[in-house]
Amino acid sequence: MGIDDLRDKASEALKSDKAETISDKVLGAAAGAAKKVTGGKFDERIDSAVETVDSKLGNE
């Protein structure tokens, strides 16, 4: 198994249903914590960052 095979398997894993479920939970928790710490001052930026990251992980 070469580097290309490992890269392909990692890419497939990041686009799976399981990765989507886990990433949604982690991103939701992180966003909630960030919003709480900032007192809602940066909610739009936090939501934008979550959307950007979420589009790169999982299958949705």
PDB file with SEQRES, HELIX, SHEET and CRYST1 records, atoms N, CA, C and O in Angstrom:
SEQRES   1 A   60  MET GLY ILE ASP ASP LEU ARG ASP LYS ALA SER GLU ALA          
SEQRES   2 A   60  LEU LYS SER ASP LYS ALA GLU THR ILE SER ASP LYS VAL          
SEQRES   3 A   60  LEU GLY ALA ALA ALA GLY ALA ALA LYS LYS VAL THR GLY          
SEQRES   4 A   60  GLY LYS PHE ASP GLU ARG ILE ASP SER ALA VAL GLU THR          
SEQRES   5 A   60  VAL ASP SER LYS LEU GLY ASN GLU                              
HELIX    1 AA1 ILE A    3  LEU A   14  1                                  12    
HELIX    2 AA2 ASP A   17  THR A   38  1                                  22    
HELIX    3 AA3 ASP A   43  LYS A   56  1                                  14    
CRYST1    1.000    1.000    1.000  90.00  90.00  90.00 P 1           1          
ATOM      1  N   MET A   1       0.845  -1.165   0.000  1.00  0.00           N  
ATOM      2  CA  MET A   1       0.000   0.000   0.000  1.00  0.00           C  
ATOM      3  C   MET A   1       0.894   1.234   0.000  1.00  0.00           C  
ATOM      4  O   MET A   1       1.707   1.431   0.903  1.00  0.00           O  
ATOM      5  N   GLY A   2       0.729   2.057  -1.027  1.00  0.00           N  
ATOM      6  CA  GLY A   2       1.553   3.256  -1.142  1.00  0.00           C  
ATOM      7  C   GLY A   2       0.873   4.490  -0.586  1.00  0.00           C  
ATOM      8  O   GLY A   2      -0.251   4.434  -0.088  1.00  0.00           O  
ATOM      9  N   ILE A   3       1.561   5.578  -0.677  1.00  0.00           N  
ATOM     10  CA  ILE A   3       1.058   6.867  -0.201  1.00  0.00           C  
ATOM     11  C   ILE A   3      -0.244   7.236  -0.910  1.00  0.00           C  
ATOM     12  O   ILE A   3      -1.176   7.732  -0.277  1.00  0.00           O  
ATOM     13  N   ASP A   4      -0.311   6.997  -2.207  1.00  0.00           N  
ATOM     14  CA  ASP A   4      -1.526   7.326  -2.960  1.00  0.00           C  
ATOM     15  C   ASP A   4      -2.720   6.526  -2.461  1.00  0.00           C  
ATOM     16  O   ASP A   4      -3.829   7.053  -2.370  1.00  0.00           O  
ATOM     17  N   ASP A   5      -2.500   5.258  -2.140  1.00  0.00           N  
ATOM     18  CA  ASP A   5      -3.576   4.422  -1.613  1.00  0.00           C  
ATOM     19  C   ASP A   5      -4.061   4.949  -0.262  1.00  0.00           C  
ATOM     20  O   ASP A   5      -5.264   5.000  -0.008  1.00  0.00           O  
ATOM     21  N   LEU A   6      -3.136   5.333   0.587  1.00  0.00           N  
ATOM     22  CA  LEU A   6      -3.499   5.871   1.901  1.00  0.00           C  
ATOM     23  C   LEU A   6      -4.266   7.189   1.756  1.00  0.00           C  
ATOM     24  O   LEU A   6      -5.252   7.422   2.456  1.00  0.00           O  
ATOM     25  N   ARG A   7      -3.809   8.034   0.854  1.00  0.00           N  
ATOM     26  CA  ARG A   7      -4.496   9.300   0.610  1.00  0.00           C  
ATOM     27  C   ARG A   7      -5.916   9.065   0.118  1.00  0.00           C  
ATOM     28  O   ARG A   7      -6.848   9.738   0.559  1.00  0.00           O  
ATOM     29  N   ASP A   8      -6.083   8.113  -0.793  1.00  0.00           N  
ATOM     30  CA  ASP A   8      -7.407   7.809  -1.334  1.00  0.00           C  
ATOM     31  C   ASP A   8      -8.334   7.267  -0.249  1.00  0.00           C  
ATOM     32  O   ASP A   8      -9.506   7.636  -0.186  1.00  0.00           O  
ATOM     33  N   LYS A   9      -7.804   6.391   0.605  1.00  0.00           N  
ATOM     34  CA  LYS A   9      -8.625   5.836   1.687  1.00  0.00           C  
ATOM     35  C   LYS A   9      -9.019   6.920   2.685  1.00  0.00           C  
ATOM     36  O   LYS A   9     -10.153   6.934   3.164  1.00  0.00           O  
ATOM     37  N   ALA A  10      -8.107   7.818   3.000  1.00  0.00           N  
ATOM     38  CA  ALA A  10      -8.414   8.918   3.921  1.00  0.00           C  
ATOM     39  C   ALA A  10      -9.467   9.829   3.306  1.00  0.00           C  
ATOM     40  O   ALA A  10     -10.382  10.273   4.000  1.00  0.00           O  
ATOM     41  N   SER A  11      -9.352  10.106   2.035  1.00  0.00           N  
ATOM     42  CA  SER A  11     -10.330  10.954   1.351  1.00  0.00           C  
ATOM     43  C   SER A  11     -11.710  10.316   1.372  1.00  0.00           C  
ATOM     44  O   SER A  11     -12.706  10.997   1.614  1.00  0.00           O  
ATOM     45  N   GLU A  12     -11.776   9.023   1.122  1.00  0.00           N  
ATOM     46  CA  GLU A  12     -13.045   8.299   1.165  1.00  0.00           C  
ATOM     47  C   GLU A  12     -13.639   8.333   2.565  1.00  0.00           C  
ATOM     48  O   GLU A  12     -14.847   8.515   2.723  1.00  0.00           O  
ATOM     49  N   ALA A  13     -12.804   8.160   3.579  1.00  0.00           N  
ATOM     50  CA  ALA A  13     -13.277   8.154   4.967  1.00  0.00           C  
ATOM     51  C   ALA A  13     -13.857   9.511   5.347  1.00  0.00           C  
ATOM     52  O   ALA A  13     -14.848   9.579   6.074  1.00  0.00           O  
ATOM     53  N   LEU A  14     -13.251  10.586   4.865  1.00  0.00           N  
ATOM     54  CA  LEU A  14     -13.736  11.927   5.192  1.00  0.00           C  
ATOM     55  C   LEU A  14     -15.051  12.259   4.503  1.00  0.00           C  
ATOM     56  O   LEU A  14     -15.733  13.207   4.894  1.00  0.00           O  
ATOM     57  N   LYS A  15     -15.411  11.497   3.494  1.00  0.00           N  
ATOM     58  CA  LYS A  15     -16.647  11.749   2.762  1.00  0.00           C  
ATOM     59  C   LYS A  15     -17.736  10.726   3.088  1.00  0.00           C  
ATOM     60  O   LYS A  15     -18.701  10.599   2.334  1.00  0.00           O  
ATOM     61  N   SER A  16     -17.602  10.000   4.186  1.00  0.00           N  
ATOM     62  CA  SER A  16     -18.559   8.961   4.554  1.00  0.00           C  
ATOM     63  C   SER A  16     -19.695   9.510   5.425  1.00  0.00           C  
ATOM     64  O   SER A  16     -19.616  10.622   5.949  1.00  0.00           O  
ATOM     65  N   ASP A  17     -20.747   8.704   5.565  1.00  0.00           N  
ATOM     66  CA  ASP A  17     -21.864   9.063   6.445  1.00  0.00           C  
ATOM     67  C   ASP A  17     -21.394   9.204   7.884  1.00  0.00           C  
ATOM     68  O   ASP A  17     -21.828  10.104   8.604  1.00  0.00           O  
ATOM     69  N   LYS A  18     -20.510   8.315   8.294  1.00  0.00           N  
ATOM     70  CA  LYS A  18     -20.008   8.354   9.664  1.00  0.00           C  
ATOM     71  C   LYS A  18     -19.229   9.647   9.919  1.00  0.00           C  
ATOM     72  O   LYS A  18     -19.375  10.261  10.976  1.00  0.00           O  
ATOM     73  N   ALA A  19     -18.415  10.052   8.968  1.00  0.00           N  
ATOM     74  CA  ALA A  19     -17.661  11.308   9.101  1.00  0.00           C  
ATOM     75  C   ALA A  19     -18.613  12.489   9.169  1.00  0.00           C  
ATOM     76  O   ALA A  19     -18.371  13.439   9.913  1.00  0.00           O  
ATOM     77  N   GLU A  20     -19.690  12.441   8.403  1.00  0.00           N  
ATOM     78  CA  GLU A  20     -20.685  13.524   8.414  1.00  0.00           C  
ATOM     79  C   GLU A  20     -21.325  13.643   9.792  1.00  0.00           C  
ATOM     80  O   GLU A  20     -21.464  14.746  10.321  1.00  0.00           O  
ATOM     81  N   THR A  21     -21.708  12.525  10.365  1.00  0.00           N  
ATOM     82  CA  THR A  21     -22.342  12.529  11.687  1.00  0.00           C  
ATOM     83  C   THR A  21     -21.391  13.058  12.748  1.00  0.00           C  
ATOM     84  O   THR A  21     -21.769  13.897  13.566  1.00  0.00           O  
ATOM     85  N   ILE A  22     -20.179  12.575  12.734  1.00  0.00           N  
ATOM     86  CA  ILE A  22     -19.184  12.999  13.727  1.00  0.00           C  
ATOM     87  C   ILE A  22     -18.838  14.470  13.543  1.00  0.00           C  
ATOM     88  O   ILE A  22     -18.779  15.220  14.518  1.00  0.00           O  
ATOM     89  N   SER A  23     -18.610  14.885  12.309  1.00  0.00           N  
ATOM     90  CA  SER A  23     -18.235  16.279  12.073  1.00  0.00           C  
ATOM     91  C   SER A  23     -19.361  17.227  12.472  1.00  0.00           C  
ATOM     92  O   SER A  23     -19.098  18.303  13.008  1.00  0.00           O  
ATOM     93  N   ASP A  24     -20.613  16.842  12.219  1.00  0.00           N  
ATOM     94  CA  ASP A  24     -21.737  17.691  12.616  1.00  0.00           C  
ATOM     95  C   ASP A  24     -21.777  17.878  14.133  1.00  0.00           C  
ATOM     96  O   ASP A  24     -22.010  18.984  14.622  1.00  0.00           O  
ATOM     97  N   LYS A  25     -21.551  16.796  14.870  1.00  0.00           N  
ATOM     98  CA  LYS A  25     -21.564  16.880  16.337  1.00  0.00           C  
ATOM     99  C   LYS A  25     -20.413  17.743  16.847  1.00  0.00           C  
ATOM    100  O   LYS A  25     -20.605  18.604  17.706  1.00  0.00           O  
ATOM    101  N   VAL A  26     -19.234  17.508  16.321  1.00  0.00           N  
ATOM    102  CA  VAL A  26     -18.049  18.253  16.770  1.00  0.00           C  
ATOM    103  C   VAL A  26     -18.166  19.727  16.402  1.00  0.00           C  
ATOM    104  O   VAL A  26     -17.915  20.599  17.234  1.00  0.00           O  
ATOM    105  N   LEU A  27     -18.544  20.005  15.166  1.00  0.00           N  
ATOM    106  CA  LEU A  27     -18.672  21.399  14.728  1.00  0.00           C  
ATOM    107  C   LEU A  27     -19.775  22.121  15.500  1.00  0.00           C  
ATOM    108  O   LEU A  27     -19.626  23.291  15.853  1.00  0.00           O  
ATOM    109  N   GLY A  28     -20.871  21.428  15.760  1.00  0.00           N  
ATOM    110  CA  GLY A  28     -21.959  22.035  16.518  1.00  0.00           C  
ATOM    111  C   GLY A  28     -21.530  22.386  17.932  1.00  0.00           C  
ATOM    112  O   GLY A  28     -21.845  23.463  18.438  1.00  0.00           O  
ATOM    113  N   ALA A  29     -20.814  21.477  18.561  1.00  0.00           N  
ATOM    114  CA  ALA A  29     -20.332  21.729  19.920  1.00  0.00           C  
ATOM    115  C   ALA A  29     -19.308  22.859  19.944  1.00  0.00           C  
ATOM    116  O   ALA A  29     -19.351  23.722  20.820  1.00  0.00           O  
ATOM    117  N   ALA A  30     -18.404  22.852  18.996  1.00  0.00           N  
ATOM    118  CA  ALA A  30     -17.381  23.906  18.936  1.00  0.00           C  
ATOM    119  C   ALA A  30     -18.021  25.265  18.660  1.00  0.00           C  
ATOM    120  O   ALA A  30     -17.643  26.268  19.266  1.00  0.00           O  
ATOM    121  N   ALA A  31     -18.983  25.298  17.752  1.00  0.00           N  
ATOM    122  CA  ALA A  31     -19.665  26.557  17.437  1.00  0.00           C  
ATOM    123  C   ALA A  31     -20.430  27.067  18.647  1.00  0.00           C  
ATOM    124  O   ALA A  31     -20.404  28.261  18.948  1.00  0.00           O  
ATOM    125  N   GLY A  32     -21.109  26.167  19.337  1.00  0.00           N  
ATOM    126  CA  GLY A  32     -21.843  26.563  20.529  1.00  0.00           C  
ATOM    127  C   GLY A  32     -20.932  27.144  21.594  1.00  0.00           C  
ATOM    128  O   GLY A  32     -21.259  28.151  22.221  1.00  0.00           O  
ATOM    129  N   ALA A  33     -19.793  26.509  21.795  1.00  0.00           N  
ATOM    130  CA  ALA A  33     -18.828  26.995  22.785  1.00  0.00           C  
ATOM    131  C   ALA A  33     -18.262  28.345  22.374  1.00  0.00           C  
ATOM    132  O   ALA A  33     -18.120  29.238  23.209  1.00  0.00           O  
ATOM    133  N   ALA A  34     -17.938  28.501  21.096  1.00  0.00           N  
ATOM    134  CA  ALA A  34     -17.381  29.766  20.612  1.00  0.00           C  
ATOM    135  C   ALA A  34     -18.400  30.895  20.747  1.00  0.00           C  
ATOM    136  O   ALA A  34     -18.046  32.013  21.122  1.00  0.00           O  
ATOM    137  N   LYS A  35     -19.655  30.606  20.443  1.00  0.00           N  
ATOM    138  CA  LYS A  35     -20.704  31.618  20.560  1.00  0.00           C  
ATOM    139  C   LYS A  35     -20.910  32.026  22.017  1.00  0.00           C  
ATOM    140  O   LYS A  35     -21.139  33.196  22.324  1.00  0.00           O  
ATOM    141  N   LYS A  36     -20.825  31.050  22.895  1.00  0.00           N  
ATOM    142  CA  LYS A  36     -20.997  31.341  24.326  1.00  0.00           C  
ATOM    143  C   LYS A  36     -19.847  32.225  24.835  1.00  0.00           C  
ATOM    144  O   LYS A  36     -20.073  33.199  25.554  1.00  0.00           O  
ATOM    145  N   VAL A  37     -18.630  31.875  24.456  1.00  0.00           N  
ATOM    146  CA  VAL A  37     -17.450  32.621  24.899  1.00  0.00           C  
ATOM    147  C   VAL A  37     -17.465  34.051  24.359  1.00  0.00           C  
ATOM    148  O   VAL A  37     -17.081  34.985  25.062  1.00  0.00           O  
ATOM    149  N   THR A  38     -17.908  34.222  23.116  1.00  0.00           N  
ATOM    150  CA  THR A  38     -17.905  35.557  22.504  1.00  0.00           C  
ATOM    151  C   THR A  38     -19.187  36.335  22.780  1.00  0.00           C  
ATOM    152  O   THR A  38     -19.337  37.470  22.328  1.00  0.00           O  
ATOM    153  N   GLY A  39     -20.097  35.736  23.512  1.00  0.00           N  
ATOM    154  CA  GLY A  39     -21.330  36.436  23.859  1.00  0.00           C  
ATOM    155  C   GLY A  39     -22.206  36.744  22.661  1.00  0.00           C  
ATOM    156  O   GLY A  39     -22.975  37.705  22.689  1.00  0.00           O  
ATOM    157  N   GLY A  40     -22.106  35.952  21.619  1.00  0.00           N  
ATOM    158  CA  GLY A  40     -22.925  36.146  20.435  1.00  0.00           C  
ATOM    159  C   GLY A  40     -22.430  37.228  19.494  1.00  0.00           C  
ATOM    160  O   GLY A  40     -23.057  37.496  18.469  1.00  0.00           O  
ATOM    161  N   LYS A  41     -21.326  37.842  19.829  1.00  0.00           N  
ATOM    162  CA  LYS A  41     -20.804  38.962  19.044  1.00  0.00           C  
ATOM    163  C   LYS A  41     -20.362  38.539  17.633  1.00  0.00           C  
ATOM    164  O   LYS A  41     -20.431  39.331  16.694  1.00  0.00           O  
ATOM    165  N   PHE A  42     -19.915  37.304  17.496  1.00  0.00           N  
ATOM    166  CA  PHE A  42     -19.380  36.844  16.213  1.00  0.00           C  
ATOM    167  C   PHE A  42     -20.162  35.651  15.647  1.00  0.00           C  
ATOM    168  O   PHE A  42     -19.599  34.832  14.922  1.00  0.00           O  
ATOM    169  N   ASP A  43     -21.445  35.551  15.974  1.00  0.00           N  
ATOM    170  CA  ASP A  43     -22.248  34.404  15.544  1.00  0.00           C  
ATOM    171  C   ASP A  43     -22.222  34.193  14.038  1.00  0.00           C  
ATOM    172  O   ASP A  43     -22.093  33.058  13.580  1.00  0.00           O  
ATOM    173  N   GLU A  44     -22.342  35.251  13.266  1.00  0.00           N  
ATOM    174  CA  GLU A  44     -22.362  35.106  11.805  1.00  0.00           C  
ATOM    175  C   GLU A  44     -21.037  34.565  11.279  1.00  0.00           C  
ATOM    176  O   GLU A  44     -21.022  33.724  10.380  1.00  0.00           O  
ATOM    177  N   ARG A  45     -19.936  35.040  11.828  1.00  0.00           N  
ATOM    178  CA  ARG A  45     -18.623  34.544  11.397  1.00  0.00           C  
ATOM    179  C   ARG A  45     -18.424  33.091  11.799  1.00  0.00           C  
ATOM    180  O   ARG A  45     -17.862  32.300  11.042  1.00  0.00           O  
ATOM    181  N   ILE A  46     -18.883  32.749  12.987  1.00  0.00           N  
ATOM    182  CA  ILE A  46     -18.762  31.371  13.458  1.00  0.00           C  
ATOM    183  C   ILE A  46     -19.586  30.453  12.566  1.00  0.00           C  
ATOM    184  O   ILE A  46     -19.109  29.394  12.156  1.00  0.00           O  
ATOM    185  N   ASP A  47     -20.824  30.849  12.261  1.00  0.00           N  
ATOM    186  CA  ASP A  47     -21.677  30.042  11.392  1.00  0.00           C  
ATOM    187  C   ASP A  47     -21.058  29.879  10.002  1.00  0.00           C  
ATOM    188  O   ASP A  47     -21.127  28.803   9.408  1.00  0.00           O  
ATOM    189  N   SER A  48     -20.461  30.943   9.494  1.00  0.00           N  
ATOM    190  CA  SER A  48     -19.809  30.874   8.184  1.00  0.00           C  
ATOM    191  C   SER A  48     -18.635  29.897   8.208  1.00  0.00           C  
ATOM    192  O   SER A  48     -18.452  29.112   7.277  1.00  0.00           O  
ATOM    193  N   ALA A  49     -17.850  29.949   9.268  1.00  0.00           N  
ATOM    194  CA  ALA A  49     -16.710  29.033   9.397  1.00  0.00           C  
ATOM    195  C   ALA A  49     -17.185  27.591   9.492  1.00  0.00           C  
ATOM    196  O   ALA A  49     -16.596  26.699   8.882  1.00  0.00           O  
ATOM    197  N   VAL A  50     -18.241  27.362  10.248  1.00  0.00           N  
ATOM    198  CA  VAL A  50     -18.795  26.008  10.377  1.00  0.00           C  
ATOM    199  C   VAL A  50     -19.256  25.493   9.019  1.00  0.00           C  
ATOM    200  O   VAL A  50     -18.978  24.347   8.666  1.00  0.00           O  
ATOM    201  N   GLU A  51     -19.954  26.324   8.259  1.00  0.00           N  
ATOM    202  CA  GLU A  51     -20.415  25.921   6.930  1.00  0.00           C  
ATOM    203  C   GLU A  51     -19.248  25.564   6.014  1.00  0.00           C  
ATOM    204  O   GLU A  51     -19.307  24.580   5.277  1.00  0.00           O  
ATOM    205  N   THR A  52     -18.197  26.362   6.063  1.00  0.00           N  
ATOM    206  CA  THR A  52     -17.027  26.115   5.219  1.00  0.00           C  
ATOM    207  C   THR A  52     -16.380  24.786   5.557  1.00  0.00           C  
ATOM    208  O   THR A  52     -16.092  23.985   4.667  1.00  0.00           O  
ATOM    209  N   VAL A  53     -16.153  24.551   6.841  1.00  0.00           N  
ATOM    210  CA  VAL A  53     -15.523  23.297   7.265  1.00  0.00           C  
ATOM    211  C   VAL A  53     -16.440  22.124   6.971  1.00  0.00           C  
ATOM    212  O   VAL A  53     -15.984  21.092   6.480  1.00  0.00           O  
ATOM    213  N   ASP A  54     -17.736  22.266   7.267  1.00  0.00           N  
ATOM    214  CA  ASP A  54     -18.684  21.167   7.064  1.00  0.00           C  
ATOM    215  C   ASP A  54     -18.776  20.771   5.590  1.00  0.00           C  
ATOM    216  O   ASP A  54     -19.007  19.604   5.275  1.00  0.00           O  
ATOM    217  N   SER A  55     -18.600  21.730   4.695  1.00  0.00           N  
ATOM    218  CA  SER A  55     -18.676  21.407   3.264  1.00  0.00           C  
ATOM    219  C   SER A  55     -17.487  20.547   2.816  1.00  0.00           C  
ATOM    220  O   SER A  55     -17.550  19.882   1.781  1.00  0.00           O  
ATOM    221  N   LYS A  56     -16.417  20.566   3.594  1.00  0.00           N  
ATOM    222  CA  LYS A  56     -15.211  19.799   3.248  1.00  0.00           C  
ATOM    223  C   LYS A  56     -15.219  18.396   3.849  1.00  0.00           C  
ATOM    224  O   LYS A  56     -14.471  17.524   3.408  1.00  0.00           O  
ATOM    225  N   LEU A  57     -16.067  18.181   4.857  1.00  0.00           N  
ATOM    226  CA  LEU A  57     -16.101  16.893   5.550  1.00  0.00           C  
ATOM    227  C   LEU A  57     -17.454  16.223   5.335  1.00  0.00           C  
ATOM    228  O   LEU A  57     -18.473  16.892   5.159  1.00  0.00           O  
ATOM    229  N   GLY A  58     -17.448  14.915   5.352  1.00  0.00           N  
ATOM    230  CA  GLY A  58     -18.691  14.172   5.223  1.00  0.00           C  
ATOM    231  C   GLY A  58     -19.200  14.167   3.806  1.00  0.00           C  
ATOM    232  O   GLY A  58     -18.463  14.421   2.854  1.00  0.00           O  
ATOM    233  N   ASN A  59     -20.487  13.871   3.687  1.00  0.00           N  
ATOM    234  CA  ASN A  59     -21.055  13.711   2.344  1.00  0.00           C  
ATOM    235  C   ASN A  59     -22.164  14.695   2.050  1.00  0.00           C  
ATOM    236  O   ASN A  59     -22.827  14.562   1.022  1.00  0.00           O  
ATOM    237  N   GLU A  60     -22.398  15.671   2.897  1.00  0.00           N  
ATOM    238  CA  GLU A  60     -23.445  16.678   2.653  1.00  0.00           C  
ATOM    239  C   GLU A  60     -22.870  18.059   2.669  1.00  0.00           C  
ATOM    240  O   GLU A  60     -23.599  19.033   2.483  1.00  0.00           O  
TER     241      GLU A  60                                                      
END                                                                             
